[in-house]
């Protein structure tokens, strides 16, 4: 019998109760969230992200963690300049007579010039492109195959068809560029004049420029696309060598294996990044204080890491995976999305054992839990899951009617006023309890063939290849 199974659950619950009581009055999570959202921004590789790493290091120490360290890794730092976007009167086949300076604010007819507010998507290159505006709907491969995108500017929604899996922005962009698109417009599906952002590729200049526009602008653009107008994108941005950092600390016994808890602390430069992922890293700091208080109940070391550059390519998680002996990592707990809304949601990435563990913990504490079992590659668990480490992601259930897409995330509306401190406290307790139980569990590794088959069953392969995420070792397998 594994020694980790010898400590009964009731003993761990008894040890946890005093720490839970203190967690109800602990303001560590809210304090860190406040300090992070006060920064100008936390874009990967920026001075703001570096300052955020210092704040997180301080918060880990204050929570009682040991061996707190900051490690740097190289990356490509993208910095936005100006962005301009307009639909144009089609006076010449090349569009060469049109300039953004000619664009008028009001529509005159179906071929008018009109400019719209837009923001460049990270890793968009400095560009000036003109082409026919083509609506690709949700941006699925089937919709892209039905239209001619050669030299066009593709217009896609930020949401995906009801009943279908979530289609990531990078998938849609990759398919559109492969079909010949010269530019990409990502139209928010959430109303409120909120242009969305999000990286086009990972850690380097994209093959074409991309911009985000609001839902209200998207409504106009779909009508203009049906009228056959041309559009123009002009982006001023730079990409240069830079660096980011991971902030790590440990708690628990000095064991040969460890449970890894990760959360990204970076955010996009258009907002405070309170929900994505200020809530997640703040939840981890709250959980750290609980784990420190119940250290004697941990059967393995717990390594907690705030990773940088998630939003622009899971770069911090990749650097961390390169640094660790992944055979010694027994499980990964990725806190990306927890703390945002009232009820917890667990993404168990095909592991029945992790699903059972999460349900047992939440049942014991009288908390509701939604579970999604299918794996996905678009958060910091991926470099570990890809290597066979079982992974669970803690998210939270959005209010009814907000189930699809990001909501306020990746927009200027991602601000601290959206956060309820009670959610941070509750999810910190749940995160700590799940981490504690993981130290006592023996969760099976993820078989390479099984993970590949699960992703293929969800029709991820084509999109992951378009986004350059499909592992090389799977490329030649049927």
DOZA-705265 format. One record per residue (C-alpha): residue number from 1; residue in one letter; chain; x, y, z. Coordinates in Angstrom, 1 decimal, padded with zeros to 4 digits, m for minus. Example, Ala and Ser with C-alpha at 12.3 -4.5 7.8 and 13.67 -1.06 7.14 Angstrom:
REM DOZA-705265
pos / code / unit / x / y / z
1 / a / A / 012.3 / m004.5 / 007.8
2 / s / A / 013.7 / m001.1 / 007.1
END
This chain:
REM DOZA-705265
pos / code / unit / x / y / z
1 / x / A / 000.0 / 000.0 / 000.0
2 / x / A / 001.2 / 003.5 / m000.8
3 / x / A / 002.1 / 005.4 / 002.4
4 / x / A / 000.1 / 008.3 / 001.1
5 / x / A / m003.1 / 006.3 / 001.5
6 / x / A / m002.5 / 005.7 / 005.2
7 / x / A / m003.6 / 009.2 / 006.4
8 / x / A / m007.4 / 009.1 / 006.7
9 / x / A / m009.5 / 011.8 / 005.1
10 / x / A / m011.1 / 012.7 / 008.5
11 / x / A / m007.7 / 013.6 / 009.9
12 / x / A / m007.0 / 015.9 / 007.1
13 / x / A / m010.4 / 017.5 / 007.4
14 / x / A / m009.8 / 018.1 / 011.1
15 / x / A / m006.5 / 019.8 / 010.4
16 / x / A / m008.1 / 021.9 / 007.7
17 / x / A / m010.9 / 023.3 / 009.8
18 / x / A / m009.0 / 026.0 / 011.7
19 / x / A / m007.3 / 027.1 / 008.5
20 / x / A / m010.7 / 027.4 / 006.8
21 / x / A / m011.9 / 029.5 / 009.6
22 / x / A / m009.0 / 031.9 / 009.2
23 / x / A / m009.5 / 032.0 / 005.5
24 / x / A / m012.9 / 033.7 / 005.9
25 / x / A / m011.2 / 036.8 / 007.2
26 / x / A / m008.0 / 036.5 / 005.1
27 / x / A / m007.5 / 039.5 / 002.9
28 / x / A / m004.3 / 038.3 / 001.1
29 / x / A / m006.1 / 037.4 / m002.1
30 / x / A / m008.0 / 040.7 / m002.3
31 / x / A / m004.9 / 042.7 / m001.4
32 / x / A / m002.8 / 041.0 / m004.2
33 / x / A / m005.6 / 041.5 / m006.7
34 / x / A / m005.8 / 045.2 / m005.8
35 / x / A / m002.1 / 045.7 / m006.2
36 / x / A / m001.9 / 043.8 / m009.5
37 / x / A / m004.8 / 045.7 / m011.0
38 / x / A / m003.4 / 049.1 / m010.0
39 / x / A / m000.4 / 048.5 / m012.3
40 / x / A / m000.6 / 050.2 / m015.7
41 / x / A / m000.8 / 046.7 / m017.3
42 / x / A / 000.9 / 043.2 / m017.0
43 / x / A / 001.6 / 042.4 / m020.6
44 / x / A / 004.1 / 039.5 / m020.9
45 / x / A / 007.6 / 040.9 / m021.0
46 / x / A / 006.6 / 044.4 / m019.9
47 / x / A / 007.9 / 046.4 / m016.9
48 / x / A / 004.4 / 046.0 / m015.4
49 / x / A / 004.6 / 042.2 / m015.5
50 / x / A / 008.1 / 042.4 / m013.9
51 / x / A / 006.6 / 044.5 / m011.1
52 / x / A / 003.8 / 042.0 / m010.7
53 / x / A / 006.3 / 039.2 / m010.2
54 / x / A / 007.8 / 041.2 / m007.3
55 / x / A / 004.4 / 041.6 / m005.8
56 / x / A / 003.7 / 037.9 / m006.1
57 / x / A / 007.0 / 037.0 / m004.6
58 / x / A / 006.2 / 039.2 / m001.6
59 / x / A / 002.7 / 037.7 / m001.3
60 / x / A / 004.1 / 034.1 / m001.3
61 / x / A / 006.5 / 035.0 / 001.5
62 / x / A / 003.7 / 036.6 / 003.5
63 / x / A / 001.6 / 033.4 / 003.1
64 / x / A / 004.3 / 031.4 / 004.8
65 / x / A / 005.9 / 029.7 / 001.8
66 / x / A / 009.5 / 028.6 / 001.6
67 / x / A / 012.2 / 028.8 / m001.1
68 / x / A / 010.6 / 031.8 / m002.9
69 / x / A / 012.4 / 032.5 / m006.1
70 / x / A / 012.1 / 034.4 / m009.4
71 / x / A / 013.6 / 032.8 / m012.5
72 / x / A / 013.8 / 034.6 / m015.9
73 / x / A / 013.3 / 033.1 / m019.3
74 / x / A / 013.7 / 034.6 / m022.8
75 / x / A / 010.7 / 035.6 / m025.0
76 / x / A / 009.6 / 037.8 / m027.8
77 / x / A / 008.2 / 041.1 / m026.4
78 / x / A / 005.4 / 042.5 / m028.5
79 / x / A / 004.4 / 046.2 / m028.0
80 / x / A / 001.5 / 047.8 / m029.6
81 / x / A / 001.5 / 051.2 / m031.3
82 / x / A / m001.5 / 052.6 / m033.2
83 / x / A / m004.2 / 050.6 / m035.0
84 / x / A / m006.5 / 051.8 / m037.7
85 / x / A / m009.4 / 050.0 / m039.5
86 / x / A / m011.9 / 051.2 / m042.2
87 / x / A / m014.2 / 049.8 / m044.8
88 / x / A / m013.5 / 051.5 / m048.1
89 / x / A / m015.3 / 052.7 / m051.2
90 / x / A / m014.1 / 050.3 / m053.9
91 / x / A / m012.8 / 052.8 / m056.4
92 / x / A / m010.0 / 050.7 / m057.8
93 / x / A / m009.4 / 046.9 / m057.9
94 / x / A / m006.2 / 047.3 / m055.9
95 / x / A / m007.6 / 049.7 / m053.4
96 / x / A / m004.6 / 051.9 / m054.0
97 / x / A / m006.6 / 055.1 / m054.2
98 / x / A / m008.1 / 054.6 / m050.8
99 / x / A / m006.6 / 056.0 / m047.6
100 / x / A / m007.7 / 055.9 / m044.0
101 / x / A / m007.6 / 059.7 / m044.0
102 / x / A / m010.4 / 059.6 / m046.6
103 / x / A / m012.7 / 057.6 / m044.3
104 / x / A / m015.8 / 059.4 / m043.2
105 / x / A / m017.6 / 058.7 / m039.9
106 / x / A / m021.1 / 058.2 / m041.4
107 / x / A / m022.4 / 055.7 / m043.9
108 / x / A / m023.5 / 057.2 / m047.2
109 / x / A / m024.2 / 054.1 / m049.2
110 / x / A / m023.1 / 050.5 / m049.5
111 / x / A / m019.7 / 051.5 / m050.9
112 / x / A / m018.9 / 054.3 / m048.4
113 / x / A / m015.7 / 054.9 / m046.5
114 / x / A / m016.0 / 054.5 / m042.7
115 / x / A / m013.5 / 054.0 / m039.9
116 / x / A / m014.0 / 052.0 / m036.8
117 / x / A / m012.3 / 051.6 / m033.4
118 / x / A / m010.0 / 048.6 / m033.3
119 / x / A / m007.1 / 047.2 / m031.4
120 / x / A / m004.3 / 045.1 / m032.7
121 / x / A / m004.0 / 041.5 / m031.5
122 / x / A / m000.6 / 040.6 / m029.9
123 / x / A / 002.1 / 039.5 / m032.3
124 / x / A / 000.3 / 041.2 / m035.2
125 / x / A / 003.2 / 042.5 / m037.4
126 / x / A / 003.4 / 046.2 / m038.4
127 / x / A / 001.3 / 046.1 / m041.6
128 / x / A / m000.9 / 048.0 / m044.0
129 / x / A / m003.2 / 045.7 / m045.9
130 / x / A / m006.3 / 046.1 / m048.0
131 / x / A / m008.6 / 043.5 / m049.4
132 / x / A / m012.2 / 042.4 / m049.7
133 / x / A / m014.0 / 042.0 / m046.4
134 / x / A / m015.3 / 038.4 / m046.1
135 / x / A / m017.5 / 037.1 / m043.3
136 / x / A / m016.4 / 033.6 / m042.1
137 / x / A / m019.1 / 033.4 / m039.4
138 / x / A / m017.8 / 031.5 / m036.4
139 / x / A / m014.5 / 030.8 / m038.2
140 / x / A / m014.9 / 027.1 / m038.3
141 / x / A / m012.9 / 025.1 / m040.9
142 / x / A / m016.1 / 024.3 / m042.8
143 / x / A / m017.1 / 028.0 / m043.0
144 / x / A / m013.6 / 029.0 / m044.1
145 / x / A / m013.7 / 026.3 / m046.8
146 / x / A / m017.0 / 027.8 / m048.2
147 / x / A / m015.6 / 031.2 / m049.1
148 / x / A / m012.7 / 032.7 / m051.1
149 / x / A / m010.2 / 034.2 / m048.7
150 / x / A / m007.3 / 034.8 / m051.1
151 / x / A / m006.1 / 038.3 / m050.4
152 / x / A / m009.1 / 039.0 / m048.2
153 / x / A / m009.7 / 040.3 / m044.7
154 / x / A / m011.5 / 037.6 / m042.8
155 / x / A / m014.2 / 038.6 / m040.3
156 / x / A / m014.9 / 036.1 / m037.5
157 / x / A / m016.9 / 036.0 / m034.3
158 / x / A / m015.3 / 035.5 / m030.9
159 / x / A / m017.9 / 032.8 / m030.0
160 / x / A / m018.4 / 029.3 / m031.5
161 / x / A / m021.5 / 027.4 / m032.7
162 / x / A / m023.9 / 026.2 / m030.0
163 / x / A / m023.3 / 022.5 / m029.1
164 / x / A / m019.8 / 022.5 / m030.5
165 / x / A / m016.5 / 022.6 / m028.6
166 / x / A / m014.8 / 026.0 / m028.1
167 / x / A / m012.8 / 027.0 / m031.1
168 / x / A / m009.7 / 029.0 / m030.1
169 / x / A / m008.9 / 032.3 / m031.8
170 / x / A / m005.5 / 030.9 / m032.9
171 / x / A / m007.2 / 028.0 / m034.7
172 / x / A / m009.5 / 030.3 / m036.7
173 / x / A / m006.6 / 032.7 / m037.5
174 / x / A / m004.4 / 029.8 / m038.6
175 / x / A / m007.0 / 028.3 / m040.9
176 / x / A / m007.9 / 031.8 / m042.4
177 / x / A / m004.2 / 032.6 / m043.2
178 / x / A / m003.7 / 029.1 / m044.6
179 / x / A / m006.7 / 029.8 / m046.9
180 / x / A / m004.9 / 033.0 / m048.2
181 / x / A / m006.3 / 035.7 / m045.9
182 / x / A / m004.2 / 038.9 / m045.8
183 / x / A / m005.8 / 040.1 / m042.5
184 / x / A / m008.1 / 039.0 / m039.7
185 / x / A / m010.8 / 040.8 / m037.8
186 / x / A / m012.0 / 039.3 / m034.5
187 / x / A / m015.5 / 040.7 / m033.6
188 / x / A / m016.7 / 040.4 / m030.0
189 / x / A / m020.0 / 038.6 / m029.5
190 / x / A / m020.6 / 040.3 / m026.2
191 / x / A / m022.2 / 043.8 / m026.5
192 / x / A / m020.8 / 046.9 / m024.8
193 / x / A / m018.4 / 048.5 / m027.4
194 / x / A / m015.6 / 046.2 / m026.3
195 / x / A / m012.9 / 045.3 / m028.8
196 / x / A / m011.3 / 042.0 / m027.7
197 / x / A / m007.6 / 041.1 / m027.8
198 / x / A / m005.7 / 037.9 / m027.7
199 / x / A / m002.5 / 036.5 / m029.3
200 / x / A / m002.5 / 035.4 / m032.9
201 / x / A / 000.4 / 033.1 / m032.4
202 / x / A / 003.0 / 032.0 / m029.8
203 / x / A / 006.2 / 034.0 / m029.2
204 / x / A / 006.8 / 035.6 / m032.6
205 / x / A / 005.4 / 037.7 / m035.3
206 / x / A / 002.2 / 036.3 / m036.9
207 / x / A / 001.9 / 035.7 / m040.7
208 / x / A / m000.7 / 038.5 / m041.1
209 / x / A / m002.1 / 041.4 / m039.1
210 / x / A / m005.2 / 040.8 / m036.9
211 / x / A / m007.4 / 043.2 / m035.0
212 / x / A / m010.3 / 043.1 / m032.5
213 / x / A / m013.5 / 045.0 / m032.9
214 / x / A / m016.6 / 045.4 / m030.8
215 / x / A / m019.9 / 043.4 / m031.2
216 / x / A / m021.5 / 046.6 / m032.4
217 / x / A / m018.9 / 047.1 / m035.0
218 / x / A / m019.1 / 043.5 / m036.0
219 / x / A / m022.8 / 043.9 / m036.7
220 / x / A / m022.0 / 046.7 / m039.2
221 / x / A / m019.1 / 044.7 / m040.7
222 / x / A / m021.3 / 041.7 / m041.5
223 / x / A / m023.7 / 043.9 / m043.4
224 / x / A / m020.8 / 045.6 / m045.2
225 / x / A / m019.2 / 042.3 / m046.1
226 / x / A / m022.5 / 041.1 / m047.6
227 / x / A / m022.4 / 044.3 / m049.7
228 / x / A / m019.0 / 043.3 / m051.1
229 / x / A / m016.9 / 046.2 / m049.6
230 / x / A / m013.1 / 046.3 / m049.2
231 / x / A / m011.4 / 047.0 / m045.9
232 / x / A / m008.1 / 048.2 / m044.7
233 / x / A / m006.0 / 047.3 / m041.6
234 / x / A / m003.1 / 049.4 / m040.6
235 / x / A / m001.1 / 048.3 / m037.5
236 / x / A / 001.9 / 049.9 / m035.9
237 / x / A / 003.6 / 047.4 / m033.5
238 / x / A / 007.1 / 046.1 / m032.6
239 / x / A / 008.4 / 042.7 / m031.6
240 / x / A / 011.8 / 042.4 / m030.0
241 / x / A / 013.9 / 040.1 / m027.7
242 / x / A / 012.8 / 040.4 / m024.1
243 / x / A / 012.4 / 038.3 / m021.0
244 / x / A / 009.7 / 037.3 / m018.5
245 / x / A / 009.8 / 035.5 / m015.2
246 / x / A / 008.2 / 032.7 / m013.1
247 / x / A / 007.7 / 033.1 / m009.4
248 / x / A / 008.0 / 029.8 / m007.4
249 / x / A / 007.7 / 028.7 / m003.8
250 / x / A / 007.2 / 025.4 / m001.9
251 / x / A / 005.4 / 024.1 / 001.1
252 / x / A / 005.3 / 020.6 / 002.7
253 / x / A / 007.7 / 017.8 / 003.2
254 / x / A / 010.9 / 017.2 / 001.2
255 / x / A / 009.8 / 014.4 / m001.0
256 / x / A / 011.0 / 012.8 / m004.3
257 / x / A / 007.6 / 013.7 / m005.9
258 / x / A / 005.6 / 016.9 / m005.8
259 / x / A / 002.2 / 018.4 / m006.7
260 / x / A / 002.5 / 021.4 / m008.9
261 / x / A / 000.1 / 024.3 / m008.6
262 / x / A / 000.3 / 026.9 / m011.3
263 / x / A / m001.5 / 030.1 / m012.2
264 / x / A / m000.6 / 032.9 / m014.6
265 / x / A / m000.2 / 036.4 / m013.3
266 / x / A / 000.2 / 038.3 / m016.6
267 / x / A / m002.6 / 040.0 / m018.5
268 / x / A / m003.3 / 041.8 / m021.7
269 / x / A / m002.3 / 045.5 / m021.9
270 / x / A / m005.8 / 046.8 / m022.6
271 / x / A / m007.3 / 046.2 / m019.1
272 / x / A / m006.6 / 045.6 / m015.4
273 / x / A / m006.7 / 041.8 / m015.9
274 / x / A / m008.8 / 041.3 / m012.8
275 / x / A / m010.7 / 038.3 / m014.0
276 / x / A / m008.1 / 036.9 / m016.3
277 / x / A / m006.1 / 035.9 / m014.4
278 / x / A / m005.8 / 038.2 / m011.4
279 / x / A / m008.5 / 036.1 / m009.7
280 / x / A / m006.6 / 032.9 / m010.4
281 / x / A / m003.3 / 034.0 / m009.0
282 / x / A / m005.0 / 035.7 / m006.1
283 / x / A / m006.8 / 032.4 / m005.3
284 / x / A / m003.5 / 030.6 / m005.3
285 / x / A / m002.0 / 033.1 / m002.8
286 / x / A / m005.1 / 032.5 / m000.5
287 / x / A / m004.7 / 028.7 / m001.0
288 / x / A / m000.9 / 029.1 / m000.1
289 / x / A / m001.8 / 030.5 / 003.3
290 / x / A / m004.1 / 027.5 / 004.0
291 / x / A / m001.5 / 025.0 / 002.8
292 / x / A / 001.1 / 026.6 / 005.0
293 / x / A / m001.2 / 026.2 / 008.0
294 / x / A / m001.8 / 022.5 / 007.3
295 / x / A / 001.7 / 021.7 / 006.1
296 / x / A / 001.9 / 018.7 / 008.4
297 / x / A / m001.1 / 017.1 / 006.6
298 / x / A / 000.7 / 017.2 / 003.2
299 / x / A / 002.1 / 013.9 / 002.0
300 / x / A / 004.2 / 015.4 / m000.8
301 / x / A / 005.8 / 018.7 / m001.4
302 / x / A / 003.6 / 021.3 / m003.1
303 / x / A / 005.3 / 023.6 / m005.5
304 / x / A / 003.3 / 026.8 / m006.3
305 / x / A / 004.3 / 028.8 / m009.3
306 / x / A / 003.0 / 032.1 / m010.8
307 / x / A / 003.9 / 031.8 / m014.5
308 / x / A / 004.4 / 034.7 / m016.9
309 / x / A / 003.4 / 035.1 / m020.5
310 / x / A / 000.4 / 032.7 / m020.6
311 / x / A / m001.6 / 035.2 / m022.7
312 / x / A / 001.0 / 035.2 / m025.4
313 / x / A / 001.9 / 031.6 / m025.6
314 / x / A / 002.0 / 029.6 / m022.3
315 / x / A / 005.7 / 030.7 / m022.4
316 / x / A / 006.2 / 030.6 / m018.6
317 / x / A / 004.6 / 027.2 / m018.3
318 / x / A / 006.8 / 025.9 / m021.1
319 / x / A / 009.9 / 027.3 / m019.4
320 / x / A / 008.8 / 025.7 / m016.1
321 / x / A / 008.2 / 022.4 / m017.8
322 / x / A / 011.7 / 022.5 / m019.3
323 / x / A / 013.2 / 023.2 / m015.8
324 / x / A / 011.5 / 020.5 / m013.9
325 / x / A / 011.9 / 016.7 / m013.9
326 / x / A / 008.3 / 015.9 / m015.1
327 / x / A / 008.6 / 012.3 / m013.9
328 / x / A / 008.7 / 013.7 / m010.4
329 / x / A / 005.5 / 015.8 / m010.9
330 / x / A / 002.6 / 013.6 / m009.7
331 / x / A / m000.2 / 016.0 / m010.8
332 / x / A / m000.7 / 019.6 / m012.0
333 / x / A / m003.4 / 021.9 / m010.6
334 / x / A / m003.8 / 024.8 / m013.0
335 / x / A / m005.8 / 027.7 / m011.4
336 / x / A / m007.0 / 029.6 / m014.5
337 / x / A / m010.5 / 031.0 / m014.1
338 / x / A / m011.2 / 030.2 / m010.5
339 / x / A / m012.4 / 033.0 / m008.3
340 / x / A / m014.2 / 034.8 / m011.1
341 / x / A / m017.7 / 033.6 / m010.4
342 / x / A / m019.5 / 031.9 / m007.5
343 / x / A / m019.4 / 028.2 / m008.3
344 / x / A / m016.3 / 026.1 / m009.2
345 / x / A / m015.8 / 024.3 / m012.4
346 / x / A / m013.1 / 021.6 / m012.9
347 / x / A / m011.6 / 020.7 / m016.2
348 / x / A / m010.2 / 017.2 / m015.6
349 / x / A / m008.6 / 016.6 / m019.1
350 / x / A / m009.7 / 013.0 / m019.4
351 / x / A / m008.8 / 011.8 / m015.9
352 / x / A / m011.5 / 009.9 / m014.2
353 / x / A / m009.4 / 009.9 / m011.0
354 / x / A / m009.1 / 013.7 / m010.9
355 / x / A / m012.8 / 014.1 / m011.6
356 / x / A / m013.6 / 011.8 / m008.6
357 / x / A / m011.2 / 013.6 / m006.4
358 / x / A / m012.6 / 017.0 / m007.2
359 / x / A / m016.2 / 015.9 / m006.7
360 / x / A / m015.3 / 014.2 / m003.3
361 / x / A / m013.6 / 017.4 / m002.1
362 / x / A / m016.5 / 019.7 / m003.1
363 / x / A / m019.1 / 017.3 / m001.7
364 / x / A / m017.3 / 017.1 / 001.6
365 / x / A / m017.3 / 020.9 / 001.8
366 / x / A / m020.9 / 021.3 / 000.6
367 / x / A / m019.9 / 023.1 / m002.6
368 / x / A / m021.4 / 022.7 / m006.1
369 / x / A / m019.0 / 021.6 / m008.9
370 / x / A / m019.4 / 021.6 / m012.6
371 / x / A / m017.1 / 019.2 / m014.5
372 / x / A / m015.7 / 019.2 / m018.0
373 / x / A / m013.8 / 016.0 / m018.7
374 / x / A / m012.4 / 016.7 / m022.2
375 / x / A / m008.8 / 017.8 / m022.6
376 / x / A / m007.8 / 021.1 / m024.3
377 / x / A / m004.4 / 022.7 / m025.0
378 / x / A / m005.0 / 026.4 / m024.3
379 / x / A / m003.8 / 027.0 / m020.7
380 / x / A / m000.8 / 026.4 / m018.5
381 / x / A / m001.5 / 022.7 / m017.8
382 / x / A / m000.7 / 021.9 / m021.5
383 / x / A / 003.1 / 021.5 / m021.4
384 / x / A / 002.6 / 019.0 / m018.5
385 / x / A / m000.4 / 017.2 / m019.8
386 / x / A / 001.4 / 016.8 / m023.1
387 / x / A / 004.2 / 014.9 / m021.3
388 / x / A / 001.7 / 012.6 / m019.5
389 / x / A / 001.3 / 014.5 / m016.2
390 / x / A / m002.4 / 014.3 / m015.0
391 / x / A / m003.8 / 017.8 / m014.9
392 / x / A / m006.9 / 019.5 / m013.5
393 / x / A / m007.8 / 023.1 / m014.3
394 / x / A / m009.9 / 025.1 / m011.8
395 / x / A / m012.2 / 027.5 / m013.5
396 / x / A / m015.6 / 028.9 / m012.4
397 / x / A / m019.2 / 028.7 / m013.7
398 / x / A / m020.3 / 031.9 / m015.5
399 / x / A / m023.8 / 033.3 / m014.8
400 / x / A / m026.6 / 031.9 / m016.9
401 / x / A / m026.5 / 033.3 / m020.4
402 / x / A / m022.7 / 033.8 / m020.3
403 / x / A / m021.7 / 030.2 / m021.1
404 / x / A / m020.0 / 030.8 / m024.4
405 / x / A / m016.9 / 032.9 / m025.0
406 / x / A / m014.8 / 035.0 / m022.6
407 / x / A / m017.3 / 037.6 / m021.5
408 / x / A / m015.4 / 040.6 / m020.1
409 / x / A / m012.1 / 038.8 / m020.4
410 / x / A / m009.5 / 040.2 / m023.0
411 / x / A / m011.3 / 043.5 / m023.1
412 / x / A / m011.1 / 046.9 / m021.3
413 / x / A / m014.0 / 045.7 / m019.1
414 / x / A / m011.9 / 043.2 / m017.2
415 / x / A / m011.7 / 045.3 / m014.1
416 / x / A / m011.6 / 044.7 / m010.3
417 / x / A / m015.2 / 045.8 / m009.7
418 / x / A / m016.3 / 042.6 / m011.4
419 / x / A / m014.7 / 040.5 / m008.6
420 / x / A / m016.5 / 039.4 / m005.4
421 / x / A / m013.9 / 038.8 / m002.5
422 / x / A / m016.1 / 036.0 / m001.2
423 / x / A / m015.4 / 034.0 / m004.3
424 / x / A / m011.7 / 034.4 / m003.9
425 / x / A / m011.9 / 033.1 / m000.3
426 / x / A / m014.1 / 030.1 / m001.1
427 / x / A / m012.1 / 029.1 / m004.1
428 / x / A / m008.8 / 029.5 / m002.2
429 / x / A / m010.1 / 027.0 / 000.4
430 / x / A / m011.3 / 024.6 / m002.4
431 / x / A / m007.9 / 024.9 / m004.2
432 / x / A / m006.0 / 024.2 / m001.0
433 / x / A / m008.2 / 021.2 / m000.2
434 / x / A / m007.8 / 019.8 / m003.7
435 / x / A / m004.0 / 020.3 / m003.6
436 / x / A / m003.8 / 018.6 / m000.2
437 / x / A / m005.8 / 015.6 / m001.5
438 / x / A / m003.6 / 015.4 / m004.6
439 / x / A / m000.6 / 014.9 / m002.3
440 / x / A / m002.3 / 011.8 / m000.9
441 / x / A / m003.5 / 010.4 / m004.2
442 / x / A / m001.9 / 008.2 / m006.8
443 / x / A / m003.4 / 009.5 / m010.1
444 / x / A / m002.5 / 007.5 / m013.2
445 / x / A / m000.3 / 009.1 / m015.8
446 / x / A / m001.9 / 010.1 / m019.1
447 / x / A / m001.1 / 007.7 / m021.9
448 / x / A / 000.2 / 009.5 / m025.0
449 / x / A / m002.0 / 007.6 / m027.4
450 / x / A / m005.1 / 008.1 / m025.2
451 / x / A / m004.5 / 011.9 / m025.1
452 / x / A / m004.0 / 012.1 / m028.8
453 / x / A / m007.2 / 010.1 / m029.4
454 / x / A / m009.2 / 012.3 / m027.1
455 / x / A / m008.1 / 015.4 / m028.8
456 / x / A / m008.8 / 013.9 / m032.2
457 / x / A / m012.3 / 012.8 / m031.1
458 / x / A / m013.0 / 016.5 / m030.3
459 / x / A / m011.7 / 017.5 / m033.7
460 / x / A / m008.8 / 019.4 / m032.2
461 / x / A / m006.1 / 018.1 / m034.5
462 / x / A / m006.8 / 020.4 / m037.5
463 / x / A / m007.1 / 023.5 / m035.3
464 / x / A / m004.0 / 022.6 / m033.2
465 / x / A / m002.0 / 022.1 / m036.4
466 / x / A / m003.2 / 025.4 / m037.7
467 / x / A / m002.1 / 027.0 / m034.4
468 / x / A / 001.2 / 025.1 / m034.5
469 / x / A / 000.3 / 023.3 / m031.3
470 / x / A / 000.0 / 019.7 / m032.5
471 / x / A / 003.0 / 017.8 / m031.0
472 / x / A / 005.6 / 016.8 / m033.6
473 / x / A / 005.6 / 013.2 / m032.3
474 / x / A / 002.0 / 012.9 / m033.4
475 / x / A / 002.4 / 014.5 / m036.8
476 / x / A / 002.9 / 011.3 / m038.8
477 / x / A / 000.5 / 009.1 / m037.0
478 / x / A / m002.9 / 008.2 / m038.4
END
